[in-house]
Amino acid sequence: MTAFLLSASAFTPLGDHLGEERGLVASLLALAVGSAISALAPNIELRFPS
């Protein structure tokens, strides 16, 4: 729920500019991508290559 609210608030200006439907689609797409990345993570730690 929190992730959806954050993605929706981040894409609100885009929705104002391009229309409500495209803004909603953009926020749902960002939520889906973030969820997929979280689901594929091997553990909770963030690891960046050195």
Secondary structure, DSSP 8 states (H G I E B T S, - for coil): -HHHHHHHHHTHHHHHHH-HHHHHHHHHHHHHHHHHHHHH-SSSS-----
